[in-house]
Amino acid sequence: MDISASKPSTLWKTSLQIVGVVLFYWIVSMSLVFVNKYLLSGMSVKFDAPLFITAYQCVITVLCCLILRLLSKIFPRYFSFPELNFRTDIALRVMPLSVVFLGMISFNNLCLKHVDIAFYNVGRSLTTVFNVLLTYVILNERTSVKAIVCCLVIIAGFIMGIDQEGQGGTLSVTGVVYGVLASMFVSLNAIYSKRVLPAVNGDIALLTYYNNLNAVVLFIPATIVTGEIGAVVGYPGLSDPHFWTMMTVSGVCGFAIGYASGLQIKHTSPLTHNISGTAKACVQTVVAVCYLEELKTVLWWGSNALVLLGSAAYTHVKRSEMIRSHNTASGAKLKQVI
């Protein structure tokens, strides 16, 4: 057997696999953003019920979990999904995360409703900054000077982006506020996810099921209080199959993005996943500008570049710190053995 010939073949196969996984993540992620934008503020839809749209996406996610569990029973060789025996005690333990999750997805969609897709990445770019602030406030973890500098670069890009949107006459202050709140809740969601994971024995799929099921329950009073029920009942396109098809596609994409993210991390690394997300955001911005045939200033593009550069640099800094910490811990253990 020619081993030298088999190695390039294996490398080529692995490379194609990685490219396929990254493309899958990009397609799902960008599809979710564009479909949500269409539903939330598309001129042909005119459906002013963002919370109802978000609640429906959670319903679809729960249904996807149930379908996958059924498929794993019928075809155990091809599908794997945990048991979904509902337990009230687990649902209650997950509830704090579900409240944060509801805020995250609601403010994400409300931000997208009020800002253009081209500005969406900048509008909710403060997630990294909130990660630093909230990990210090909640977890009492300090951040290095290098990481803080990266955050300052992101903030500079965010402020510049707002300034350029204002000069271009497309600034939505409401959208920016929702974007800041979305960024905060995304950060809180990451923190609370780690806290709640032990309740489901560390199973992400099970956490997704309980989280979205709780969110559906929480959305019922939310839609009543905001008066969206009237908007839903009185919507003329409620019987339109195209409307429900787009709603369902959005829900499936919302479920699939979690799977695509996990798949990308599995076949690459958490660092590559973050870099891929940053690159995807860049491509998404370019696609949105080209699709809408907009003309943007050099400073507007500069604001996007600062946000992307700061985010990528922060990822690199945190990875370097983790490697250094791991090596230090390994060295300490080796000395103890000696």
TALIN-V233184 format. One record per residue. N is the residue number from 1. RES is the residue in one letter. SS is DSSP state (~ for helix, > for strand, _ for the rest). PHI is phi as a letter, one per 30 degrees, with the letter a starting at -180 (NA if undefined). PSI is psi in radians with two decimals (* if undefined). Layout:
{{N;RES;SS;PHI;PSI} {N;RES;SS;PHI;PSI}}
This chain:
{{1;M;_;NA;2.34} {2;D;_;d;1.74} {3;I;~;d;-0.69} {4;S;~;d;-0.54} {5;A;~;d;-0.55} {6;S;~;d;-0.51} {7;K;~;d;-0.86} {8;P;~;e;-0.64} {9;S;~;d;-0.77} {10;T;~;d;-0.73} {11;L;~;d;-0.75} {12;W;~;d;-0.73} {13;K;~;d;-0.75} {14;T;~;d;-0.72} {15;S;~;d;-0.77} {16;L;~;d;-0.67} {17;Q;~;d;-0.78} {18;I;~;d;-0.78} {19;V;~;d;-0.75} {20;G;~;d;-0.76} {21;V;~;d;-0.78} {22;V;~;d;-0.75} {23;L;~;d;-0.71} {24;F;~;d;-0.77} {25;Y;~;d;-0.80} {26;W;~;d;-0.80} {27;I;~;d;-0.81} {28;V;~;d;-0.81} {29;S;~;d;-0.81} {30;M;~;d;-0.64} {31;S;~;d;-0.73} {32;L;~;d;-0.78} {33;V;~;d;-0.82} {34;F;~;d;-0.69} {35;V;~;d;-0.74} {36;N;~;d;-0.72} {37;K;~;d;-0.72} {38;Y;~;d;-0.78} {39;L;~;d;-0.64} {40;L;~;d;-0.60} {41;S;~;b;0.34} {42;G;_;d;2.39} {43;M;_;d;-0.55} {44;S;_;d;-0.28} {45;V;_;c;-0.96} {46;K;_;h;0.88} {47;F;_;c;1.74} {48;D;_;c;1.20} {49;A;_;b;1.17} {50;P;~;d;-0.61} {51;L;~;d;-0.65} {52;F;~;d;-0.72} {53;I;~;d;-0.78} {54;T;~;d;-0.71} {55;A;~;d;-0.70} {56;Y;~;d;-0.64} {57;Q;~;d;-0.65} {58;C;~;d;-0.67} {59;V;~;d;-0.78} {60;I;~;d;-0.67} {61;T;~;d;-0.75} {62;V;~;d;-0.75} {63;L;~;d;-0.68} {64;C;~;d;-0.71} {65;C;~;d;-0.77} {66;L;~;d;-0.70} {67;I;~;d;-0.77} {68;L;~;d;-0.63} {69;R;~;d;-0.70} {70;L;~;d;-0.76} {71;L;~;d;-0.61} {72;S;~;d;-0.45} {73;K;~;d;-0.69} {74;I;~;d;-0.74} {75;F;_;b;1.22} {76;P;_;d;-0.38} {77;R;_;d;-0.43} {78;Y;_;c;-0.40} {79;F;_;b;2.51} {80;S;_;b;2.11} {81;F;_;a;2.43} {82;P;_;d;2.85} {83;E;_;d;2.47} {84;L;_;c;0.87} {85;N;_;d;1.88} {86;F;_;d;2.29} {87;R;_;b;2.19} {88;T;~;d;-0.68} {89;D;~;d;-0.67} {90;I;~;d;-0.74} {91;A;~;e;-0.69} {92;L;~;d;-0.63} {93;R;~;d;-0.52} {94;V;~;d;-0.30} {95;M;~;e;-0.75} {96;P;~;e;-0.71} {97;L;~;d;-0.67} {98;S;~;d;-0.62} {99;V;~;d;-0.78} {100;V;~;d;-0.74} {101;F;~;d;-0.73} {102;L;~;d;-0.77} {103;G;~;d;-0.71} {104;M;~;d;-0.95} {105;I;~;d;-0.54} {106;S;~;d;-0.88} {107;F;~;d;-0.55} {108;N;~;e;-0.87} {109;N;~;d;-0.62} {110;L;~;d;-0.64} {111;C;~;d;-0.82} {112;L;~;d;-0.54} {113;K;~;d;-0.64} {114;H;~;c;-0.26} {115;V;_;c;2.77} {116;D;_;d;2.68} {117;I;~;e;-0.60} {118;A;~;d;-0.59} {119;F;~;c;-0.16} {120;Y;~;e;-0.73} {121;N;~;d;-0.72} {122;V;~;d;-0.68} {123;G;~;e;-0.56} {124;R;_;b;0.74} {125;S;_;d;-0.06} {126;L;_;d;0.19} {127;T;~;e;-0.79} {128;T;~;d;-0.71} {129;V;~;d;-0.77} {130;F;~;d;-0.55} {131;N;~;e;-0.79} {132;V;~;d;-0.81} {133;L;~;d;-0.83} {134;L;~;d;-0.55} {135;T;~;d;-0.50} {136;Y;~;d;-0.79} {137;V;~;d;-0.78} {138;I;_;d;-0.79} {139;L;_;c;-0.11} {140;N;_;h;0.65} {141;E;_;c;2.22} {142;R;_;d;2.73} {143;T;_;c;2.53} {144;S;_;d;2.81} {145;V;~;d;-0.70} {146;K;~;e;-0.75} {147;A;~;d;-0.66} {148;I;~;d;-0.67} {149;V;~;d;-0.73} {150;C;~;d;-0.71} {151;C;~;d;-0.68} {152;L;~;d;-0.62} {153;V;~;d;-0.75} {154;I;~;d;-0.77} {155;I;~;d;-0.70} {156;A;~;d;-0.75} {157;G;~;d;-0.68} {158;F;~;d;-0.84} {159;I;~;d;-0.74} {160;M;~;d;-0.69} {161;G;~;d;-0.75} {162;I;~;d;-0.76} {163;D;~;d;-0.77} {164;Q;~;d;-0.62} {165;E;~;d;-0.68} {166;G;~;d;-0.76} {167;Q;~;d;-0.52} {168;G;_;d;-0.10} {169;G;_;i;0.27} {170;T;_;c;0.19} {171;L;_;d;2.28} {172;S;_;c;1.88} {173;V;~;d;-0.67} {174;T;~;d;-0.78} {175;G;~;d;-0.69} {176;V;~;d;-0.76} {177;V;~;d;-0.79} {178;Y;~;d;-0.63} {179;G;~;d;-0.72} {180;V;~;d;-0.77} {181;L;~;d;-0.68} {182;A;~;d;-0.76} {183;S;~;e;-0.75} {184;M;~;d;-0.77} {185;F;~;d;-0.52} {186;V;~;d;-0.74} {187;S;~;d;-0.79} {188;L;~;d;-0.64} {189;N;~;d;-0.70} {190;A;~;d;-0.72} {191;I;~;d;-0.82} {192;Y;~;d;-0.49} {193;S;~;d;-0.75} {194;K;~;d;-0.66} {195;R;~;d;-0.61} {196;V;~;d;-0.38} {197;L;~;e;-0.70} {198;P;~;e;-0.44} {199;A;~;d;-0.43} {200;V;~;c;0.45} {201;N;_;h;0.60} {202;G;_;i;0.21} {203;D;_;d;1.94} {204;I;~;d;-0.70} {205;A;~;d;-0.75} {206;L;~;d;-0.66} {207;L;~;d;-0.70} {208;T;~;d;-0.75} {209;Y;~;d;-0.95} {210;Y;~;d;-0.69} {211;N;~;d;-0.84} {212;N;~;d;-0.58} {213;L;~;d;-0.77} {214;N;~;d;-0.72} {215;A;~;d;-0.68} {216;V;~;e;-0.77} {217;V;~;d;-0.74} {218;L;~;d;-0.53} {219;F;~;d;-0.42} {220;I;~;e;-0.97} {221;P;~;d;-0.53} {222;A;~;d;-0.76} {223;T;~;d;-0.53} {224;I;~;d;-0.81} {225;V;~;d;-0.71} {226;T;_;d;-0.12} {227;G;_;i;0.27} {228;E;~;d;-0.39} {229;I;~;e;-0.73} {230;G;~;d;-0.70} {231;A;~;d;-0.64} {232;V;~;d;-0.86} {233;V;~;d;-0.65} {234;G;_;d;0.07} {235;Y;_;d;2.15} {236;P;~;d;-0.40} {237;G;~;c;0.30} {238;L;~;d;-0.45} {239;S;~;c;0.12} {240;D;_;d;2.06} {241;P;~;d;-0.59} {242;H;~;d;-0.71} {243;F;~;d;-0.83} {244;W;~;d;-0.51} {245;T;~;d;-0.80} {246;M;~;d;-0.66} {247;M;~;d;-0.75} {248;T;~;d;-0.68} {249;V;~;d;-0.74} {250;S;~;d;-0.75} {251;G;~;d;-0.73} {252;V;~;d;-0.71} {253;C;~;d;-0.67} {254;G;~;d;-0.66} {255;F;~;d;-0.72} {256;A;~;d;-0.47} {257;I;~;d;-0.60} {258;G;~;d;-0.74} {259;Y;~;d;-0.75} {260;A;~;d;-0.68} {261;S;~;d;-0.80} {262;G;~;d;-0.68} {263;L;~;d;-0.72} {264;Q;~;d;-0.73} {265;I;~;d;-0.71} {266;K;~;d;-0.76} {267;H;~;d;-0.20} {268;T;_;b;-1.79} {269;S;_;a;2.84} {270;P;~;e;-0.65} {271;L;~;d;-0.84} {272;T;~;d;-0.64} {273;H;~;d;-0.79} {274;N;~;d;-0.71} {275;I;~;d;-0.71} {276;S;~;d;-0.72} {277;G;~;d;-0.68} {278;T;~;d;-0.76} {279;A;~;d;-0.68} {280;K;~;d;-0.73} {281;A;~;d;-0.66} {282;C;~;d;-0.86} {283;V;~;d;-0.71} {284;Q;~;d;-0.71} {285;T;~;d;-0.79} {286;V;~;d;-0.79} {287;V;~;d;-0.78} {288;A;~;d;-0.76} {289;V;~;d;-0.76} {290;C;~;d;-0.74} {291;Y;~;d;-0.72} {292;L;~;d;-0.05} {293;E;_;h;0.84} {294;E;_;c;2.66} {295;L;_;c;2.12} {296;K;_;c;2.59} {297;T;_;d;2.90} {298;V;~;d;-0.68} {299;L;~;d;-0.59} {300;W;~;d;-0.81} {301;W;~;d;-0.58} {302;G;~;d;-0.65} {303;S;~;d;-0.72} {304;N;~;d;-0.72} {305;A;~;d;-0.71} {306;L;~;d;-0.75} {307;V;~;d;-0.81} {308;L;~;d;-0.74} {309;L;~;d;-0.79} {310;G;~;d;-0.71} {311;S;~;d;-0.78} {312;A;~;d;-0.72} {313;A;~;d;-0.68} {314;Y;~;d;-0.76} {315;T;~;e;-0.77} {316;H;~;d;-0.75} {317;V;~;d;-0.81} {318;K;~;d;-0.63} {319;R;~;d;-0.77} {320;S;~;d;-0.70} {321;E;~;d;-0.67} {322;M;~;d;-0.74} {323;I;~;d;-0.77} {324;R;~;d;-0.72} {325;S;~;d;-0.71} {326;H;~;d;-0.76} {327;N;~;d;-0.66} {328;T;~;d;-0.75} {329;A;~;d;-0.70} {330;S;~;d;-0.69} {331;G;~;d;-0.66} {332;A;~;d;-0.72} {333;K;~;d;-0.68} {334;L;~;d;-0.69} {335;K;~;d;-0.65} {336;Q;~;d;-0.67} {337;V;~;d;-0.73} {338;I;_;d;*}}
